[in-house]
Amino acid sequence: MPRRTATLLASTLTLIALLCIALLMRVPYAEMSPGPTVNTLGEHDGAPVLQISGHKTYPATGHLNMTTVRVTSADYSMNLVEAVAGWLSHDQKVVEHDTLYPQGQTAEQADQENAEEFTQSQDSAKVAALKELGIPVGSQVIVSTVVKGAPSEGKLHAGDVIKAVDGTPVKAAGDVATLVTKHQPGQKVVFTVVPKGAKGDAARDVTITTGTSDDDGRRRAIVGIQAGVGHTLPFKIDIKLADVGGPSAGLMFALGIVDKLTPGDLTGGKFVAGTGTIDDDGKVGPIGGIDMKTIGARDKGAEYFLTPADNCAEAAQDTPSGLTLVKVKTIDDAMDALKDIRAGKTADLPSCSAT
């Protein structure tokens, strides 16, 4: 065999071997890419995203799109070739696996956490929107979470309204722990609760034998719940959007609700997308995957992107052509920006910079 042919054959075989190794070699990375973007004012899978009953609504024909990021699952094992391809791609982002799934989080745990965050973001969006419109919102202390294996498991449930502990009315979430810790571990405590979803004042007493705290602090009685604040709305607002998780759609849901409850279009016919968490008072918080969301929004046709202030620098480093980033810290900022967009005063919009 000629030397040149032998060399070429050896090089080819070596290349094939390296490629096989790269395909088989697993690396601790995950991949992010632009996910679907959905108009909160429109329909998804044939049904309106926002469904409001018991209050006058108005037609809203603009675009207030929430954005998402598609990520590889917690149990997906990426090979070296896929990682390199992701690093070289503009529309994909390769990150350390633990960034998305910390401390060995399983796919089931990740799905559960995302579902809980999504539900909370919807609740906060409704409250923030109604507060923005000056519509009163009631509040009540609820069971936020029940610790698995704790004394309360099977007796109290997330969403139950806590009326009293040992007959003492509960007015704030912190009252629950204060009243429980008046007991010694092993003693009984009586919760007066209205089960989640119960109609009318269906209060009932639930007796729980307290357990013992297992942290490094002083020994104290616990029942294994986290109390939180739930809200009572004056009319019904449903958000119908399946296969989406996490808290990052809060801002856009809130704006969509405001638009539905007020005459005219908040966007003035412009295509506005955005992202950001929102709390009950309308404060907008940062999210992950901002660069993937701006790409997804622009690909869908967005002209303006409402960007949490804390994400501005990252988003501005690689803004898709034709997309204007608008910095927002609160729902009020977003409403002011939409007013400028309607009026064509784009020079007045608060912008994002890469520094």
NORKA-V399145 format. One record per residue. N is the residue number from 1. RES is the residue in three letters. SS is DSSP state (h for helix, s for strand, l for the rest). PHI is phi as a letter, one per 20 degrees, with the letter a starting at -180 (none if undefined). OMEGA is omega in degrees with one decimal (none if undefined). Layout:
n->N res->RES ss->SS phi->PHI omega->OMEGA
n->N res->RES ss->SS phi->PHI omega->OMEGA
//
This chain:
n->1 res->MET ss->l phi->none omega->179.3
n->2 res->PRO ss->l phi->g omega->-176.9
n->3 res->ARG ss->h phi->g omega->-179.1
n->4 res->ARG ss->h phi->f omega->179.2
n->5 res->THR ss->h phi->f omega->179.3
n->6 res->ALA ss->h phi->f omega->179.7
n->7 res->THR ss->h phi->f omega->179.6
n->8 res->LEU ss->h phi->f omega->179.5
n->9 res->LEU ss->h phi->f omega->179.6
n->10 res->ALA ss->h phi->f omega->179.3
n->11 res->SER ss->h phi->f omega->180.0
n->12 res->THR ss->h phi->f omega->179.3
n->13 res->LEU ss->h phi->f omega->178.1
n->14 res->THR ss->h phi->f omega->178.8
n->15 res->LEU ss->h phi->f omega->178.2
n->16 res->ILE ss->h phi->f omega->179.7
n->17 res->ALA ss->h phi->f omega->179.1
n->18 res->LEU ss->h phi->f omega->178.7
n->19 res->LEU ss->h phi->f omega->177.7
n->20 res->CYS ss->h phi->f omega->178.5
n->21 res->ILE ss->h phi->f omega->-179.3
n->22 res->ALA ss->h phi->f omega->179.1
n->23 res->LEU ss->h phi->f omega->-178.1
n->24 res->LEU ss->h phi->e omega->-176.2
n->25 res->MET ss->l phi->f omega->179.6
n->26 res->ARG ss->s phi->e omega->-177.5
n->27 res->VAL ss->s phi->c omega->-174.5
n->28 res->PRO ss->l phi->e omega->-178.4
n->29 res->TYR ss->s phi->c omega->174.7
n->30 res->ALA ss->s phi->c omega->-174.8
n->31 res->GLU ss->s phi->c omega->174.4
n->32 res->MET ss->s phi->d omega->176.7
n->33 res->SER ss->s phi->b omega->179.7
n->34 res->PRO ss->s phi->g omega->177.3
n->35 res->GLY ss->s phi->d omega->179.9
n->36 res->PRO ss->s phi->f omega->172.1
n->37 res->THR ss->s phi->c omega->-171.5
n->38 res->VAL ss->s phi->c omega->178.1
n->39 res->ASN ss->s phi->f omega->-179.0
n->40 res->THR ss->l phi->f omega->179.3
n->41 res->LEU ss->l phi->e omega->-174.7
n->42 res->GLY ss->l phi->d omega->-178.7
n->43 res->GLU ss->s phi->d omega->174.4
n->44 res->HIS ss->s phi->c omega->-176.5
n->45 res->ASP ss->l phi->l omega->174.1
n->46 res->GLY ss->l phi->n omega->-179.3
n->47 res->ALA ss->s phi->c omega->177.7
n->48 res->PRO ss->s phi->g omega->177.9
n->49 res->VAL ss->l phi->f omega->179.1
n->50 res->LEU ss->s phi->d omega->-179.7
n->51 res->GLN ss->s phi->c omega->-175.2
n->52 res->ILE ss->s phi->c omega->177.3
n->53 res->SER ss->s phi->c omega->-179.6
n->54 res->GLY ss->l phi->n omega->178.7
n->55 res->HIS ss->l phi->b omega->-179.6
n->56 res->LYS ss->l phi->f omega->175.8
n->57 res->THR ss->l phi->c omega->-177.3
n->58 res->TYR ss->l phi->c omega->177.2
n->59 res->PRO ss->l phi->f omega->177.9
n->60 res->ALA ss->l phi->c omega->-172.1
n->61 res->THR ss->l phi->d omega->-178.7
n->62 res->GLY ss->l phi->e omega->177.8
n->63 res->HIS ss->s phi->c omega->170.1
n->64 res->LEU ss->s phi->c omega->-169.9
n->65 res->ASN ss->s phi->e omega->168.5
n->66 res->MET ss->s phi->e omega->-175.7
n->67 res->THR ss->s phi->c omega->-177.4
n->68 res->THR ss->s phi->c omega->174.7
n->69 res->VAL ss->s phi->c omega->175.1
n->70 res->ARG ss->s phi->e omega->-178.5
n->71 res->VAL ss->s phi->c omega->173.9
n->72 res->THR ss->l phi->f omega->-175.2
n->73 res->SER ss->l phi->f omega->-176.7
n->74 res->ALA ss->l phi->f omega->-177.5
n->75 res->ASP ss->l phi->e omega->178.5
n->76 res->TYR ss->l phi->f omega->-178.9
n->77 res->SER ss->l phi->d omega->-176.5
n->78 res->MET ss->s phi->e omega->175.0
n->79 res->ASN ss->s phi->e omega->-173.7
n->80 res->LEU ss->h phi->f omega->179.9
n->81 res->VAL ss->h phi->f omega->179.1
n->82 res->GLU ss->h phi->f omega->179.3
n->83 res->ALA ss->h phi->f omega->-179.9
n->84 res->VAL ss->h phi->f omega->178.8
n->85 res->ALA ss->h phi->f omega->178.5
n->86 res->GLY ss->h phi->f omega->178.4
n->87 res->TRP ss->h phi->f omega->-176.9
n->88 res->LEU ss->h phi->e omega->-176.7
n->89 res->SER ss->l phi->e omega->177.2
n->90 res->HIS ss->l phi->e omega->-175.5
n->91 res->ASP ss->l phi->e omega->177.0
n->92 res->GLN ss->s phi->c omega->-179.6
n->93 res->LYS ss->s phi->c omega->178.7
n->94 res->VAL ss->s phi->e omega->-179.2
n->95 res->VAL ss->s phi->c omega->176.6
n->96 res->GLU ss->s phi->f omega->-176.8
n->97 res->HIS ss->h phi->g omega->-176.7
n->98 res->ASP ss->h phi->f omega->176.6
n->99 res->THR ss->h phi->f omega->-179.7
n->100 res->LEU ss->h phi->e omega->-176.5
n->101 res->TYR ss->l phi->c omega->-175.3
n->102 res->PRO ss->h phi->f omega->172.1
n->103 res->GLN ss->h phi->l omega->174.9
n->104 res->GLY ss->h phi->m omega->-179.5
n->105 res->GLN ss->l phi->g omega->-179.3
n->106 res->THR ss->l phi->e omega->178.0
n->107 res->ALA ss->h phi->f omega->179.9
n->108 res->GLU ss->h phi->f omega->178.9
n->109 res->GLN ss->h phi->f omega->179.2
n->110 res->ALA ss->h phi->f omega->179.2
n->111 res->ASP ss->h phi->f omega->-179.6
n->112 res->GLN ss->h phi->f omega->179.6
n->113 res->GLU ss->h phi->f omega->179.2
n->114 res->ASN ss->h phi->f omega->179.5
n->115 res->ALA ss->h phi->f omega->179.5
n->116 res->GLU ss->h phi->f omega->179.2
n->117 res->GLU ss->h phi->f omega->179.4
n->118 res->PHE ss->h phi->f omega->178.0
n->119 res->THR ss->h phi->f omega->179.3
n->120 res->GLN ss->h phi->f omega->-179.7
n->121 res->SER ss->h phi->f omega->177.0
n->122 res->GLN ss->h phi->f omega->179.8
n->123 res->ASP ss->h phi->f omega->-179.6
n->124 res->SER ss->h phi->f omega->178.0
n->125 res->ALA ss->h phi->f omega->179.1
n->126 res->LYS ss->h phi->f omega->-178.6
n->127 res->VAL ss->h phi->f omega->-179.1
n->128 res->ALA ss->h phi->f omega->-179.5
n->129 res->ALA ss->h phi->f omega->-178.9
n->130 res->LEU ss->h phi->f omega->176.1
n->131 res->LYS ss->h phi->f omega->178.3
n->132 res->GLU ss->h phi->f omega->-179.2
n->133 res->LEU ss->l phi->e omega->179.6
n->134 res->GLY ss->l phi->m omega->178.9
n->135 res->ILE ss->l phi->e omega->-176.4
n->136 res->PRO ss->l phi->g omega->178.3
n->137 res->VAL ss->l phi->c omega->177.9
n->138 res->GLY ss->s phi->e omega->179.2
n->139 res->SER ss->s phi->c omega->178.9
n->140 res->GLN ss->s phi->b omega->179.3
n->141 res->VAL ss->s phi->e omega->-178.2
n->142 res->ILE ss->s phi->c omega->169.1
n->143 res->VAL ss->s phi->f omega->-179.0
n->144 res->SER ss->s phi->e omega->178.3
n->145 res->THR ss->s phi->b omega->174.3
n->146 res->VAL ss->s phi->d omega->-178.2
n->147 res->VAL ss->l phi->f omega->179.9
n->148 res->LYS ss->l phi->f omega->179.1
n->149 res->GLY ss->l phi->n omega->-178.8
n->150 res->ALA ss->l phi->e omega->-179.2
n->151 res->PRO ss->l phi->g omega->-177.4
n->152 res->SER ss->l phi->e omega->-175.8
n->153 res->GLU ss->s phi->g omega->-179.6
n->154 res->GLY ss->l phi->n omega->-179.9
n->155 res->LYS ss->l phi->d omega->173.5
n->156 res->LEU ss->s phi->d omega->-176.7
n->157 res->HIS ss->l phi->c omega->178.6
n->158 res->ALA ss->l phi->g omega->-178.9
n->159 res->GLY ss->l phi->o omega->175.0
n->160 res->ASP ss->l phi->f omega->177.7
n->161 res->VAL ss->s phi->e omega->-179.0
n->162 res->ILE ss->s phi->e omega->-179.8
n->163 res->LYS ss->s phi->e omega->-176.2
n->164 res->ALA ss->s phi->b omega->172.3
n->165 res->VAL ss->s phi->c omega->-175.9
n->166 res->ASP ss->l phi->l omega->177.2
n->167 res->GLY ss->l phi->n omega->179.0
n->168 res->THR ss->s phi->e omega->-178.8
n->169 res->PRO ss->s phi->g omega->178.7
n->170 res->VAL ss->l phi->d omega->-178.0
n->171 res->LYS ss->l phi->d omega->-179.8
n->172 res->ALA ss->l phi->c omega->-177.5
n->173 res->ALA ss->h phi->g omega->-179.2
n->174 res->GLY ss->h phi->f omega->179.4
n->175 res->ASP ss->h phi->f omega->-174.6
n->176 res->VAL ss->h phi->f omega->-179.7
n->177 res->ALA ss->h phi->f omega->-180.0
n->178 res->THR ss->h phi->f omega->-178.0
n->179 res->LEU ss->h phi->f omega->179.5
n->180 res->VAL ss->h phi->f omega->-175.7
n->181 res->THR ss->l phi->f omega->170.3
n->182 res->LYS ss->l phi->f omega->178.8
n->183 res->HIS ss->l phi->e omega->169.2
n->184 res->GLN ss->l phi->e omega->176.4
n->185 res->PRO ss->l phi->g omega->-179.0
n->186 res->GLY ss->l phi->n omega->176.9
n->187 res->GLN ss->l phi->e omega->-178.6
n->188 res->LYS ss->s phi->e omega->176.3
n->189 res->VAL ss->s phi->c omega->-176.0
n->190 res->VAL ss->s phi->d omega->175.4
n->191 res->PHE ss->s phi->e omega->170.4
n->192 res->THR ss->s phi->d omega->-172.9
n->193 res->VAL ss->s phi->c omega->168.5
n->194 res->VAL ss->s phi->d omega->-177.1
n->195 res->PRO ss->l phi->g omega->179.4
n->196 res->LYS ss->l phi->g omega->177.5
n->197 res->GLY ss->l phi->n omega->-179.7
n->198 res->ALA ss->l phi->f omega->179.8
n->199 res->LYS ss->l phi->e omega->-179.7
n->200 res->GLY ss->l phi->m omega->-179.3
n->201 res->ASP ss->l phi->e omega->-176.7
n->202 res->ALA ss->l phi->e omega->-176.9
n->203 res->ALA ss->s phi->f omega->176.6
n->204 res->ARG ss->s phi->b omega->179.3
n->205 res->ASP ss->s phi->e omega->177.8
n->206 res->VAL ss->s phi->c omega->-179.3
n->207 res->THR ss->s phi->e omega->-176.7
n->208 res->ILE ss->s phi->c omega->173.5
n->209 res->THR ss->s phi->e omega->-174.3
n->210 res->THR ss->l phi->f omega->173.6
n->211 res->GLY ss->s phi->d omega->-178.6
n->212 res->THR ss->s phi->d omega->178.4
n->213 res->SER ss->l phi->f omega->-178.1
n->214 res->ASP ss->l phi->d omega->178.3
n->215 res->ASP ss->l phi->e omega->-175.8
n->216 res->ASP ss->l phi->e omega->-180.0
n->217 res->GLY ss->l phi->f omega->-179.6
n->218 res->ARG ss->l phi->f omega->179.0
n->219 res->ARG ss->l phi->f omega->-177.4
n->220 res->ARG ss->l phi->b omega->-180.0
n->221 res->ALA ss->s phi->e omega->176.2
n->222 res->ILE ss->s phi->c omega->173.0
n->223 res->VAL ss->l phi->d omega->174.7
n->224 res->GLY ss->l phi->n omega->173.3
n->225 res->ILE ss->s phi->c omega->169.5
n->226 res->GLN ss->s phi->d omega->179.2
n->227 res->ALA ss->s phi->e omega->178.8
n->228 res->GLY ss->s phi->b omega->-179.5
n->229 res->VAL ss->s phi->d omega->173.5
n->230 res->GLY ss->s phi->d omega->-177.0
n->231 res->HIS ss->s phi->c omega->175.0
n->232 res->THR ss->s phi->d omega->-177.2
n->233 res->LEU ss->l phi->e omega->-178.5
n->234 res->PRO ss->l phi->f omega->175.2
n->235 res->PHE ss->l phi->b omega->-171.0
n->236 res->LYS ss->s phi->e omega->174.7
n->237 res->ILE ss->s phi->c omega->177.4
n->238 res->ASP ss->s phi->d omega->175.6
n->239 res->ILE ss->s phi->d omega->-175.9
n->240 res->LYS ss->l phi->d omega->179.6
n->241 res->LEU ss->l phi->b omega->-177.2
n->242 res->ALA ss->l phi->e omega->173.9
n->243 res->ASP ss->l phi->m omega->176.0
n->244 res->VAL ss->l phi->c omega->179.2
n->245 res->GLY ss->l phi->c omega->178.9
n->246 res->GLY ss->l phi->n omega->-172.5
n->247 res->PRO ss->l phi->e omega->-165.1
n->248 res->SER ss->l phi->f omega->179.9
n->249 res->ALA ss->l phi->e omega->-174.1
n->250 res->GLY ss->h phi->g omega->-178.5
n->251 res->LEU ss->h phi->g omega->-175.0
n->252 res->MET ss->h phi->f omega->174.0
n->253 res->PHE ss->h phi->f omega->-178.7
n->254 res->ALA ss->h phi->f omega->179.8
n->255 res->LEU ss->h phi->f omega->177.5
n->256 res->GLY ss->h phi->f omega->178.6
n->257 res->ILE ss->h phi->f omega->177.9
n->258 res->VAL ss->h phi->g omega->-179.1
n->259 res->ASP ss->h phi->f omega->-179.4
n->260 res->LYS ss->h phi->f omega->-175.1
n->261 res->LEU ss->h phi->e omega->-179.6
n->262 res->THR ss->l phi->c omega->179.6
n->263 res->PRO ss->l phi->f omega->179.9
n->264 res->GLY ss->l phi->n omega->179.1
n->265 res->ASP ss->l phi->d omega->177.8
n->266 res->LEU ss->l phi->f omega->-173.9
n->267 res->THR ss->l phi->e omega->-176.0
n->268 res->GLY ss->l phi->m omega->179.5
n->269 res->GLY ss->l phi->n omega->179.3
n->270 res->LYS ss->l phi->e omega->178.9
n->271 res->PHE ss->s phi->e omega->-179.0
n->272 res->VAL ss->s phi->d omega->173.6
n->273 res->ALA ss->s phi->c omega->178.9
n->274 res->GLY ss->s phi->r omega->-178.8
n->275 res->THR ss->l phi->b omega->177.2
n->276 res->GLY ss->l phi->p omega->171.8
n->277 res->THR ss->s phi->f omega->175.1
n->278 res->ILE ss->s phi->b omega->176.1
n->279 res->ASP ss->l phi->d omega->-174.4
n->280 res->ASP ss->l phi->f omega->-178.1
n->281 res->ASP ss->l phi->e omega->175.4
n->282 res->GLY ss->l phi->n omega->177.8
n->283 res->LYS ss->s phi->f omega->-177.3
n->284 res->VAL ss->s phi->e omega->-178.4
n->285 res->GLY ss->s phi->d omega->-176.4
n->286 res->PRO ss->l phi->f omega->-179.0
n->287 res->ILE ss->l phi->c omega->176.9
n->288 res->GLY ss->l phi->d omega->174.6
n->289 res->GLY ss->l phi->m omega->-175.7
n->290 res->ILE ss->h phi->g omega->-178.0
n->291 res->ASP ss->h phi->f omega->175.9
n->292 res->MET ss->h phi->f omega->-179.3
n->293 res->LYS ss->h phi->f omega->178.1
n->294 res->THR ss->h phi->f omega->177.0
n->295 res->ILE ss->h phi->f omega->-179.9
n->296 res->GLY ss->h phi->f omega->-179.5
n->297 res->ALA ss->h phi->f omega->-178.7
n->298 res->ARG ss->h phi->f omega->178.1
n->299 res->ASP ss->h phi->f omega->-179.7
n->300 res->LYS ss->h phi->e omega->178.3
n->301 res->GLY ss->l phi->o omega->-178.2
n->302 res->ALA ss->l phi->f omega->176.2
n->303 res->GLU ss->l phi->d omega->-177.9
n->304 res->TYR ss->s phi->c omega->-178.5
n->305 res->PHE ss->s phi->c omega->177.6
n->306 res->LEU ss->s phi->f omega->-169.3
n->307 res->THR ss->s phi->d omega->175.3
n->308 res->PRO ss->s phi->g omega->-176.2
n->309 res->ALA ss->h phi->g omega->-177.6
n->310 res->ASP ss->h phi->f omega->176.3
n->311 res->ASN ss->h phi->d omega->-171.2
n->312 res->CYS ss->h phi->g omega->-175.8
n->313 res->ALA ss->h phi->f omega->179.6
n->314 res->GLU ss->h phi->f omega->-178.5
n->315 res->ALA ss->h phi->f omega->-176.6
n->316 res->ALA ss->h phi->f omega->-178.9
n->317 res->GLN ss->l phi->f omega->-178.1
n->318 res->ASP ss->l phi->b omega->-177.7
n->319 res->THR ss->l phi->e omega->177.8
n->320 res->PRO ss->l phi->g omega->-179.9
n->321 res->SER ss->l phi->g omega->178.1
n->322 res->GLY ss->l phi->n omega->-179.6
n->323 res->LEU ss->l phi->d omega->178.1
n->324 res->THR ss->s phi->d omega->177.0
n->325 res->LEU ss->s phi->e omega->-179.8
n->326 res->VAL ss->s phi->c omega->-176.0
n->327 res->LYS ss->s phi->f omega->177.5
n->328 res->VAL ss->s phi->c omega->175.6
n->329 res->LYS ss->l phi->d omega->-177.2
n->330 res->THR ss->s phi->b omega->175.6
n->331 res->ILE ss->h phi->f omega->176.2
n->332 res->ASP ss->h phi->f omega->176.3
n->333 res->ASP ss->h phi->g omega->-178.8
n->334 res->ALA ss->h phi->f omega->178.6
n->335 res->MET ss->h phi->f omega->177.5
n->336 res->ASP ss->h phi->f omega->179.3
n->337 res->ALA ss->h phi->f omega->179.1
n->338 res->LEU ss->h phi->f omega->176.0
n->339 res->LYS ss->h phi->f omega->177.8
n->340 res->ASP ss->h phi->f omega->178.8
n->341 res->ILE ss->h phi->f omega->178.2
n->342 res->ARG ss->h phi->f omega->-176.2
n->343 res->ALA ss->h phi->e omega->-178.9
n->344 res->GLY ss->l phi->m omega->-179.2
n->345 res->LYS ss->l phi->e omega->-174.1
n->346 res->THR ss->h phi->f omega->179.1
n->347 res->ALA ss->h phi->f omega->-179.1
n->348 res->ASP ss->h phi->e omega->-176.2
n->349 res->LEU ss->l phi->f omega->175.0
n->350 res->PRO ss->l phi->f omega->-172.9
n->351 res->SER ss->l phi->d omega->176.0
n->352 res->CYS ss->l phi->d omega->175.6
n->353 res->SER ss->l phi->c omega->-175.9
n->354 res->ALA ss->l phi->f omega->-179.3
n->355 res->THR ss->l phi->d omega->none
//
